[in-house]
Structure formats: C-alpha cells, structure tokens
Amino acid sequence: MIERTRSSVPAGVDGDTPAAQALGTRFAVGGYPTMVPFEADGIAATRLPGRAPPLRSALS
C-alpha cells in the first residue's frame, strides 16, 4: 500500500464551506468523511465513504 500511494497528494476539505459543498456535489459525495482518489488525468477513480452503518444496540 505504501508503494502504491507514494505519489499520492492528500488534501482535506472543510465540508461546511460553500466551496466544499460544491465539490461534494460535483463528485457525488453522499456524506463525510469520504475519500475520492483521482486518476492522473483528474478523473475521480471511485468514492470511498468513511461512514459506517449504525451500530446495533448491545441490548437487542
């Protein structure tokens, strides 16, 4: 994984800003956090949502 991501450039976006909302719409982000890796030509390769499904109650 380290070798494959060596040339990656991470960037964070504050999801509350108008610019981030526009990016979220542009790249079909359904929730935060979401990772969107891009190809070298700037095309989004996929979307990896970081949210997890709700935990089931321990009492159920």
mmJSON file of the N, C-alpha and C atoms, coordinates in Angstrom:
{"data_MODEL":{"atom_site":{
"group_PDB":["ATOM","ATOM","ATOM","ATOM","ATOM","ATOM","ATOM","ATOM","ATOM","ATOM","ATOM","ATOM","ATOM","ATOM","ATOM","ATOM","ATOM","ATOM","ATOM","ATOM","ATOM","ATOM","ATOM","ATOM","ATOM","ATOM","ATOM","ATOM","ATOM","ATOM","ATOM","ATOM","ATOM","ATOM","ATOM","ATOM","ATOM","ATOM","ATOM","ATOM","ATOM","ATOM","ATOM","ATOM","ATOM","ATOM","ATOM","ATOM","ATOM","ATOM","ATOM","ATOM","ATOM","ATOM","ATOM","ATOM","ATOM","ATOM","ATOM","ATOM","ATOM","ATOM","ATOM","ATOM","ATOM","ATOM","ATOM","ATOM","ATOM","ATOM","ATOM","ATOM","ATOM","ATOM","ATOM","ATOM","ATOM","ATOM","ATOM","ATOM","ATOM","ATOM","ATOM","ATOM","ATOM","ATOM","ATOM","ATOM","ATOM","ATOM","ATOM","ATOM","ATOM","ATOM","ATOM","ATOM","ATOM","ATOM","ATOM","ATOM","ATOM","ATOM","ATOM","ATOM","ATOM","ATOM","ATOM","ATOM","ATOM","ATOM","ATOM","ATOM","ATOM","ATOM","ATOM","ATOM","ATOM","ATOM","ATOM","ATOM","ATOM","ATOM","ATOM","ATOM","ATOM","ATOM","ATOM","ATOM","ATOM","ATOM","ATOM","ATOM","ATOM","ATOM","ATOM","ATOM","ATOM","ATOM","ATOM","ATOM","ATOM","ATOM","ATOM","ATOM","ATOM","ATOM","ATOM","ATOM","ATOM","ATOM","ATOM","ATOM","ATOM","ATOM","ATOM","ATOM","ATOM","ATOM","ATOM","ATOM","ATOM","ATOM","ATOM","ATOM","ATOM","ATOM","ATOM","ATOM","ATOM","ATOM","ATOM","ATOM","ATOM","ATOM","ATOM","ATOM","ATOM","ATOM","ATOM","ATOM"],
"id":[1,2,3,4,5,6,7,8,9,10,11,12,13,14,15,16,17,18,19,20,21,22,23,24,25,26,27,28,29,30,31,32,33,34,35,36,37,38,39,40,41,42,43,44,45,46,47,48,49,50,51,52,53,54,55,56,57,58,59,60,61,62,63,64,65,66,67,68,69,70,71,72,73,74,75,76,77,78,79,80,81,82,83,84,85,86,87,88,89,90,91,92,93,94,95,96,97,98,99,100,101,102,103,104,105,106,107,108,109,110,111,112,113,114,115,116,117,118,119,120,121,122,123,124,125,126,127,128,129,130,131,132,133,134,135,136,137,138,139,140,141,142,143,144,145,146,147,148,149,150,151,152,153,154,155,156,157,158,159,160,161,162,163,164,165,166,167,168,169,170,171,172,173,174,175,176,177,178,179,180],
"type_symbol":["N","C","C","N","C","C","N","C","C","N","C","C","N","C","C","N","C","C","N","C","C","N","C","C","N","C","C","N","C","C","N","C","C","N","C","C","N","C","C","N","C","C","N","C","C","N","C","C","N","C","C","N","C","C","N","C","C","N","C","C","N","C","C","N","C","C","N","C","C","N","C","C","N","C","C","N","C","C","N","C","C","N","C","C","N","C","C","N","C","C","N","C","C","N","C","C","N","C","C","N","C","C","N","C","C","N","C","C","N","C","C","N","C","C","N","C","C","N","C","C","N","C","C","N","C","C","N","C","C","N","C","C","N","C","C","N","C","C","N","C","C","N","C","C","N","C","C","N","C","C","N","C","C","N","C","C","N","C","C","N","C","C","N","C","C","N","C","C","N","C","C","N","C","C","N","C","C","N","C","C"],
"label_atom_id":["N","CA","C","N","CA","C","N","CA","C","N","CA","C","N","CA","C","N","CA","C","N","CA","C","N","CA","C","N","CA","C","N","CA","C","N","CA","C","N","CA","C","N","CA","C","N","CA","C","N","CA","C","N","CA","C","N","CA","C","N","CA","C","N","CA","C","N","CA","C","N","CA","C","N","CA","C","N","CA","C","N","CA","C","N","CA","C","N","CA","C","N","CA","C","N","CA","C","N","CA","C","N","CA","C","N","CA","C","N","CA","C","N","CA","C","N","CA","C","N","CA","C","N","CA","C","N","CA","C","N","CA","C","N","CA","C","N","CA","C","N","CA","C","N","CA","C","N","CA","C","N","CA","C","N","CA","C","N","CA","C","N","CA","C","N","CA","C","N","CA","C","N","CA","C","N","CA","C","N","CA","C","N","CA","C","N","CA","C","N","CA","C","N","CA","C","N","CA","C","N","CA","C","N","CA","C","N","CA","C"],
"label_alt_id":[null,null,null,null,null,null,null,null,null,null,null,null,null,null,null,null,null,null,null,null,null,null,null,null,null,null,null,null,null,null,null,null,null,null,null,null,null,null,null,null,null,null,null,null,null,null,null,null,null,null,null,null,null,null,null,null,null,null,null,null,null,null,null,null,null,null,null,null,null,null,null,null,null,null,null,null,null,null,null,null,null,null,null,null,null,null,null,null,null,null,null,null,null,null,null,null,null,null,null,null,null,null,null,null,null,null,null,null,null,null,null,null,null,null,null,null,null,null,null,null,null,null,null,null,null,null,null,null,null,null,null,null,null,null,null,null,null,null,null,null,null,null,null,null,null,null,null,null,null,null,null,null,null,null,null,null,null,null,null,null,null,null,null,null,null,null,null,null,null,null,null,null,null,null,null,null,null,null,null,null],
"label_comp_id":["MET","MET","MET","ILE","ILE","ILE","GLU","GLU","GLU","ARG","ARG","ARG","THR","THR","THR","ARG","ARG","ARG","SER","SER","SER","SER","SER","SER","VAL","VAL","VAL","PRO","PRO","PRO","ALA","ALA","ALA","GLY","GLY","GLY","VAL","VAL","VAL","ASP","ASP","ASP","GLY","GLY","GLY","ASP","ASP","ASP","THR","THR","THR","PRO","PRO","PRO","ALA","ALA","ALA","ALA","ALA","ALA","GLN","GLN","GLN","ALA","ALA","ALA","LEU","LEU","LEU","GLY","GLY","GLY","THR","THR","THR","ARG","ARG","ARG","PHE","PHE","PHE","ALA","ALA","ALA","VAL","VAL","VAL","GLY","GLY","GLY","GLY","GLY","GLY","TYR","TYR","TYR","PRO","PRO","PRO","THR","THR","THR","MET","MET","MET","VAL","VAL","VAL","PRO","PRO","PRO","PHE","PHE","PHE","GLU","GLU","GLU","ALA","ALA","ALA","ASP","ASP","ASP","GLY","GLY","GLY","ILE","ILE","ILE","ALA","ALA","ALA","ALA","ALA","ALA","THR","THR","THR","ARG","ARG","ARG","LEU","LEU","LEU","PRO","PRO","PRO","GLY","GLY","GLY","ARG","ARG","ARG","ALA","ALA","ALA","PRO","PRO","PRO","PRO","PRO","PRO","LEU","LEU","LEU","ARG","ARG","ARG","SER","SER","SER","ALA","ALA","ALA","LEU","LEU","LEU","SER","SER","SER"],
"label_asym_id":["A","A","A","A","A","A","A","A","A","A","A","A","A","A","A","A","A","A","A","A","A","A","A","A","A","A","A","A","A","A","A","A","A","A","A","A","A","A","A","A","A","A","A","A","A","A","A","A","A","A","A","A","A","A","A","A","A","A","A","A","A","A","A","A","A","A","A","A","A","A","A","A","A","A","A","A","A","A","A","A","A","A","A","A","A","A","A","A","A","A","A","A","A","A","A","A","A","A","A","A","A","A","A","A","A","A","A","A","A","A","A","A","A","A","A","A","A","A","A","A","A","A","A","A","A","A","A","A","A","A","A","A","A","A","A","A","A","A","A","A","A","A","A","A","A","A","A","A","A","A","A","A","A","A","A","A","A","A","A","A","A","A","A","A","A","A","A","A","A","A","A","A","A","A","A","A","A","A","A","A"],
"label_entity_id":["1","1","1","1","1","1","1","1","1","1","1","1","1","1","1","1","1","1","1","1","1","1","1","1","1","1","1","1","1","1","1","1","1","1","1","1","1","1","1","1","1","1","1","1","1","1","1","1","1","1","1","1","1","1","1","1","1","1","1","1","1","1","1","1","1","1","1","1","1","1","1","1","1","1","1","1","1","1","1","1","1","1","1","1","1","1","1","1","1","1","1","1","1","1","1","1","1","1","1","1","1","1","1","1","1","1","1","1","1","1","1","1","1","1","1","1","1","1","1","1","1","1","1","1","1","1","1","1","1","1","1","1","1","1","1","1","1","1","1","1","1","1","1","1","1","1","1","1","1","1","1","1","1","1","1","1","1","1","1","1","1","1","1","1","1","1","1","1","1","1","1","1","1","1","1","1","1","1","1","1"],
"label_seq_id":[1,1,1,2,2,2,3,3,3,4,4,4,5,5,5,6,6,6,7,7,7,8,8,8,9,9,9,10,10,10,11,11,11,12,12,12,13,13,13,14,14,14,15,15,15,16,16,16,17,17,17,18,18,18,19,19,19,20,20,20,21,21,21,22,22,22,23,23,23,24,24,24,25,25,25,26,26,26,27,27,27,28,28,28,29,29,29,30,30,30,31,31,31,32,32,32,33,33,33,34,34,34,35,35,35,36,36,36,37,37,37,38,38,38,39,39,39,40,40,40,41,41,41,42,42,42,43,43,43,44,44,44,45,45,45,46,46,46,47,47,47,48,48,48,49,49,49,50,50,50,51,51,51,52,52,52,53,53,53,54,54,54,55,55,55,56,56,56,57,57,57,58,58,58,59,59,59,60,60,60],
"pdbx_PDB_ins_code":[null,null,null,null,null,null,null,null,null,null,null,null,null,null,null,null,null,null,null,null,null,null,null,null,null,null,null,null,null,null,null,null,null,null,null,null,null,null,null,null,null,null,null,null,null,null,null,null,null,null,null,null,null,null,null,null,null,null,null,null,null,null,null,null,null,null,null,null,null,null,null,null,null,null,null,null,null,null,null,null,null,null,null,null,null,null,null,null,null,null,null,null,null,null,null,null,null,null,null,null,null,null,null,null,null,null,null,null,null,null,null,null,null,null,null,null,null,null,null,null,null,null,null,null,null,null,null,null,null,null,null,null,null,null,null,null,null,null,null,null,null,null,null,null,null,null,null,null,null,null,null,null,null,null,null,null,null,null,null,null,null,null,null,null,null,null,null,null,null,null,null,null,null,null,null,null,null,null,null,null],
"Cartn_x":[0.821,0.0,0.869,1.923,2.8,3.372,3.868,4.454,3.407,2.194,1.15,0.657,0.78,0.285,1.41,2.633,3.78,3.621,3.022,2.88,1.547,0.805,-0.477,-0.26,-1.18,-1.153,-2.474,-2.445,-3.687,-4.128,-5.423,-5.973,-7.235,-7.357,-8.554,-9.467,-10.76,-11.748,-12.686,-12.914,-13.871,-15.272,-15.996,-17.297,-18.353,-18.118,-19.121,-19.02,-17.967,-17.808,-18.579,-18.998,-19.708,-18.884,-17.581,-16.732,-16.715,-16.653,-16.655,-17.999,-19.071,-20.394,-20.468,-19.897,-19.875,-19.041,-17.892,-17.069,-17.818,-18.521,-19.29,-20.346,-20.996,-21.994,-21.321,-20.237,-19.526,-19.065,-18.592,-18.037,-18.957,-20.238,-21.268,-20.921,-20.472,-20.173,-21.485,-21.804,-23.062,-22.945,-21.733,-21.514,-20.037,-19.751,-18.356,-18.023,-16.837,-15.737,-15.89,-15.407,-15.363,-14.014,-13.386,-12.128,-12.426,-11.936,-12.126,-10.751,-10.242,-8.958,-9.14,-8.189,-8.243,-7.181,-7.489,-6.5,-5.584,-4.49,-3.54,-4.17,-5.222,-5.873,-6.955,-7.11,-8.069,-9.461,-9.669,-10.965,-11.041,-12.177,-12.357,-12.39,-11.529,-11.461,-12.597,-12.932,-14.004,-14.315,-15.275,-15.596,-15.57,-14.851,-14.741,-15.336,-16.607,-17.214,-16.586,-16.323,-15.715,-16.728,-17.993,-19.002,-19.304,-19.715,-20.061,-21.536,-22.13,-23.54,-23.721,-24.902,-25.125,-24.899,-24.347,-24.133,-25.46,-25.615,-26.812,-26.649,-27.731,-27.704,-27.236,-26.431,-25.952,-27.1,-28.194,-29.332,-30.314,-30.134,-31.103,-30.795],
"Cartn_y":[-1.19,0.0,1.259,1.221,2.395,2.717,1.692,1.918,2.451,1.926,2.343,3.758,4.23,5.574,6.599,6.187,7.085,8.401,8.366,9.587,10.301,9.847,10.488,11.813,12.724,14.011,14.15,13.995,14.106,15.564,15.767,17.115,17.001,17.848,17.866,19.004,18.79,19.804,19.977,21.216,21.503,21.421,20.357,20.091,21.127,22.073,23.091,24.332,24.454,25.666,25.534,26.651,26.596,25.925,26.176,25.549,24.033,23.565,22.122,21.508,22.224,21.722,21.558,22.505,22.417,21.22,20.99,19.823,18.526,18.511,17.335,17.005,18.024,17.823,17.347,17.991,17.645,16.189,15.712,14.359,13.36,13.694,12.789,12.238,13.115,12.713,12.694,11.547,11.403,11.68,11.759,12.016,12.131,12.638,12.827,11.899,11.345,11.53,10.629,11.099,10.32,10.574,9.521,9.66,9.476,10.413,10.348,10.317,9.131,9.063,9.418,10.141,10.6,9.926,9.727,9.27,10.451,10.197,11.254,12.331,11.973,12.951,13.771,13.587,14.379,13.784,12.607,11.943,11.159,11.272,10.527,9.034,8.263,6.824,6.093,6.543,5.932,6.831,6.456,7.156,6.125,6.419,5.504,6.177,5.909,6.551,6.033,6.938,6.552,6.33,6.57,6.371,4.885,4.515,3.119,3.034,1.875,1.734,1.885,2.287,2.443,1.116,1.212,0.019,-0.466,-1.757,-2.3,-2.216,-2.003,-1.888,-3.184,-3.093,-4.279,-4.961,-4.228,-4.787,-5.511,-5.422,-6.072,-7.535],
"Cartn_z":[0.0,0.0,0.0,0.777,0.851,-0.525,-1.214,-2.541,-3.518,-3.481,-4.425,-4.157,-2.931,-2.596,-2.46,-2.756,-2.588,-3.354,-4.535,-5.335,-5.084,-4.082,-3.758,-3.048,-3.247,-2.567,-1.807,-0.473,0.288,0.397,0.386,0.558,1.396,2.376,3.217,2.793,2.972,2.617,3.798,4.227,5.295,4.706,5.011,4.41,4.672,5.585,5.894,5.014,4.243,3.436,2.12,1.545,0.257,-0.85,-0.865,-1.891,-1.72,-0.481,-0.229,-0.6,-0.358,-0.743,-2.262,-2.985,-4.453,-4.901,-4.253,-4.584,-4.268,-3.141,-2.771,-3.806,-4.319,-5.368,-6.653,-7.016,-8.255,-8.273,-7.11,-7.052,-6.356,-6.243,-5.711,-4.333,-3.448,-2.077,-1.307,-0.724,-0.002,1.483,2.012,3.427,3.713,4.879,5.27,6.418,6.514,5.578,4.353,3.236,2.001,1.337,0.849,0.128,-1.363,-2.167,-3.617,-4.269,-4.608,-5.309,-6.791,-7.317,-8.704,-9.544,-10.809,-11.785,-12.108,-12.786,-13.129,-14.007,-14.767,-15.644,-14.937,-13.614,-12.85,-12.75,-13.322,-13.252,-11.938,-11.225,-9.987,-10.295,-9.64,-9.872,-9.168,-7.964,-7.181,-6.001,-5.198,-3.963,-2.844,-1.778,-0.649,0.585,0.864,2.038,3.319,4.231,5.508,6.611,6.299,7.339,7.477,8.646,8.919,9.222,9.008,9.36,10.867,11.312,12.748,13.48,14.67,15.479,16.033,16.081,16.703,18.217,18.878,20.326,20.961,21.981,22.702,23.442,23.633,24.364,23.459,22.119,21.248,21.037],
"occupancy":[1.0,1.0,1.0,1.0,1.0,1.0,1.0,1.0,1.0,1.0,1.0,1.0,1.0,1.0,1.0,1.0,1.0,1.0,1.0,1.0,1.0,1.0,1.0,1.0,1.0,1.0,1.0,1.0,1.0,1.0,1.0,1.0,1.0,1.0,1.0,1.0,1.0,1.0,1.0,1.0,1.0,1.0,1.0,1.0,1.0,1.0,1.0,1.0,1.0,1.0,1.0,1.0,1.0,1.0,1.0,1.0,1.0,1.0,1.0,1.0,1.0,1.0,1.0,1.0,1.0,1.0,1.0,1.0,1.0,1.0,1.0,1.0,1.0,1.0,1.0,1.0,1.0,1.0,1.0,1.0,1.0,1.0,1.0,1.0,1.0,1.0,1.0,1.0,1.0,1.0,1.0,1.0,1.0,1.0,1.0,1.0,1.0,1.0,1.0,1.0,1.0,1.0,1.0,1.0,1.0,1.0,1.0,1.0,1.0,1.0,1.0,1.0,1.0,1.0,1.0,1.0,1.0,1.0,1.0,1.0,1.0,1.0,1.0,1.0,1.0,1.0,1.0,1.0,1.0,1.0,1.0,1.0,1.0,1.0,1.0,1.0,1.0,1.0,1.0,1.0,1.0,1.0,1.0,1.0,1.0,1.0,1.0,1.0,1.0,1.0,1.0,1.0,1.0,1.0,1.0,1.0,1.0,1.0,1.0,1.0,1.0,1.0,1.0,1.0,1.0,1.0,1.0,1.0,1.0,1.0,1.0,1.0,1.0,1.0,1.0,1.0,1.0,1.0,1.0,1.0],
"B_iso_or_equiv":[0.0,0.0,0.0,0.0,0.0,0.0,0.0,0.0,0.0,0.0,0.0,0.0,0.0,0.0,0.0,0.0,0.0,0.0,0.0,0.0,0.0,0.0,0.0,0.0,0.0,0.0,0.0,0.0,0.0,0.0,0.0,0.0,0.0,0.0,0.0,0.0,0.0,0.0,0.0,0.0,0.0,0.0,0.0,0.0,0.0,0.0,0.0,0.0,0.0,0.0,0.0,0.0,0.0,0.0,0.0,0.0,0.0,0.0,0.0,0.0,0.0,0.0,0.0,0.0,0.0,0.0,0.0,0.0,0.0,0.0,0.0,0.0,0.0,0.0,0.0,0.0,0.0,0.0,0.0,0.0,0.0,0.0,0.0,0.0,0.0,0.0,0.0,0.0,0.0,0.0,0.0,0.0,0.0,0.0,0.0,0.0,0.0,0.0,0.0,0.0,0.0,0.0,0.0,0.0,0.0,0.0,0.0,0.0,0.0,0.0,0.0,0.0,0.0,0.0,0.0,0.0,0.0,0.0,0.0,0.0,0.0,0.0,0.0,0.0,0.0,0.0,0.0,0.0,0.0,0.0,0.0,0.0,0.0,0.0,0.0,0.0,0.0,0.0,0.0,0.0,0.0,0.0,0.0,0.0,0.0,0.0,0.0,0.0,0.0,0.0,0.0,0.0,0.0,0.0,0.0,0.0,0.0,0.0,0.0,0.0,0.0,0.0,0.0,0.0,0.0,0.0,0.0,0.0,0.0,0.0,0.0,0.0,0.0,0.0,0.0,0.0,0.0,0.0,0.0,0.0],
"pdbx_formal_charge":[null,null,null,null,null,null,null,null,null,null,null,null,null,null,null,null,null,null,null,null,null,null,null,null,null,null,null,null,null,null,null,null,null,null,null,null,null,null,null,null,null,null,null,null,null,null,null,null,null,null,null,null,null,null,null,null,null,null,null,null,null,null,null,null,null,null,null,null,null,null,null,null,null,null,null,null,null,null,null,null,null,null,null,null,null,null,null,null,null,null,null,null,null,null,null,null,null,null,null,null,null,null,null,null,null,null,null,null,null,null,null,null,null,null,null,null,null,null,null,null,null,null,null,null,null,null,null,null,null,null,null,null,null,null,null,null,null,null,null,null,null,null,null,null,null,null,null,null,null,null,null,null,null,null,null,null,null,null,null,null,null,null,null,null,null,null,null,null,null,null,null,null,null,null,null,null,null,null,null,null],
"auth_seq_id":[1,1,1,2,2,2,3,3,3,4,4,4,5,5,5,6,6,6,7,7,7,8,8,8,9,9,9,10,10,10,11,11,11,12,12,12,13,13,13,14,14,14,15,15,15,16,16,16,17,17,17,18,18,18,19,19,19,20,20,20,21,21,21,22,22,22,23,23,23,24,24,24,25,25,25,26,26,26,27,27,27,28,28,28,29,29,29,30,30,30,31,31,31,32,32,32,33,33,33,34,34,34,35,35,35,36,36,36,37,37,37,38,38,38,39,39,39,40,40,40,41,41,41,42,42,42,43,43,43,44,44,44,45,45,45,46,46,46,47,47,47,48,48,48,49,49,49,50,50,50,51,51,51,52,52,52,53,53,53,54,54,54,55,55,55,56,56,56,57,57,57,58,58,58,59,59,59,60,60,60],
"auth_comp_id":["MET","MET","MET","ILE","ILE","ILE","GLU","GLU","GLU","ARG","ARG","ARG","THR","THR","THR","ARG","ARG","ARG","SER","SER","SER","SER","SER","SER","VAL","VAL","VAL","PRO","PRO","PRO","ALA","ALA","ALA","GLY","GLY","GLY","VAL","VAL","VAL","ASP","ASP","ASP","GLY","GLY","GLY","ASP","ASP","ASP","THR","THR","THR","PRO","PRO","PRO","ALA","ALA","ALA","ALA","ALA","ALA","GLN","GLN","GLN","ALA","ALA","ALA","LEU","LEU","LEU","GLY","GLY","GLY","THR","THR","THR","ARG","ARG","ARG","PHE","PHE","PHE","ALA","ALA","ALA","VAL","VAL","VAL","GLY","GLY","GLY","GLY","GLY","GLY","TYR","TYR","TYR","PRO","PRO","PRO","THR","THR","THR","MET","MET","MET","VAL","VAL","VAL","PRO","PRO","PRO","PHE","PHE","PHE","GLU","GLU","GLU","ALA","ALA","ALA","ASP","ASP","ASP","GLY","GLY","GLY","ILE","ILE","ILE","ALA","ALA","ALA","ALA","ALA","ALA","THR","THR","THR","ARG","ARG","ARG","LEU","LEU","LEU","PRO","PRO","PRO","GLY","GLY","GLY","ARG","ARG","ARG","ALA","ALA","ALA","PRO","PRO","PRO","PRO","PRO","PRO","LEU","LEU","LEU","ARG","ARG","ARG","SER","SER","SER","ALA","ALA","ALA","LEU","LEU","LEU","SER","SER","SER"],
"auth_asym_id":["A","A","A","A","A","A","A","A","A","A","A","A","A","A","A","A","A","A","A","A","A","A","A","A","A","A","A","A","A","A","A","A","A","A","A","A","A","A","A","A","A","A","A","A","A","A","A","A","A","A","A","A","A","A","A","A","A","A","A","A","A","A","A","A","A","A","A","A","A","A","A","A","A","A","A","A","A","A","A","A","A","A","A","A","A","A","A","A","A","A","A","A","A","A","A","A","A","A","A","A","A","A","A","A","A","A","A","A","A","A","A","A","A","A","A","A","A","A","A","A","A","A","A","A","A","A","A","A","A","A","A","A","A","A","A","A","A","A","A","A","A","A","A","A","A","A","A","A","A","A","A","A","A","A","A","A","A","A","A","A","A","A","A","A","A","A","A","A","A","A","A","A","A","A","A","A","A","A","A","A"],
"auth_atom_id":["N","CA","C","N","CA","C","N","CA","C","N","CA","C","N","CA","C","N","CA","C","N","CA","C","N","CA","C","N","CA","C","N","CA","C","N","CA","C","N","CA","C","N","CA","C","N","CA","C","N","CA","C","N","CA","C","N","CA","C","N","CA","C","N","CA","C","N","CA","C","N","CA","C","N","CA","C","N","CA","C","N","CA","C","N","CA","C","N","CA","C","N","CA","C","N","CA","C","N","CA","C","N","CA","C","N","CA","C","N","CA","C","N","CA","C","N","CA","C","N","CA","C","N","CA","C","N","CA","C","N","CA","C","N","CA","C","N","CA","C","N","CA","C","N","CA","C","N","CA","C","N","CA","C","N","CA","C","N","CA","C","N","CA","C","N","CA","C","N","CA","C","N","CA","C","N","CA","C","N","CA","C","N","CA","C","N","CA","C","N","CA","C","N","CA","C","N","CA","C","N","CA","C","N","CA","C","N","CA","C"],
"pdbx_PDB_model_num":[1,1,1,1,1,1,1,1,1,1,1,1,1,1,1,1,1,1,1,1,1,1,1,1,1,1,1,1,1,1,1,1,1,1,1,1,1,1,1,1,1,1,1,1,1,1,1,1,1,1,1,1,1,1,1,1,1,1,1,1,1,1,1,1,1,1,1,1,1,1,1,1,1,1,1,1,1,1,1,1,1,1,1,1,1,1,1,1,1,1,1,1,1,1,1,1,1,1,1,1,1,1,1,1,1,1,1,1,1,1,1,1,1,1,1,1,1,1,1,1,1,1,1,1,1,1,1,1,1,1,1,1,1,1,1,1,1,1,1,1,1,1,1,1,1,1,1,1,1,1,1,1,1,1,1,1,1,1,1,1,1,1,1,1,1,1,1,1,1,1,1,1,1,1,1,1,1,1,1,1]
}}}
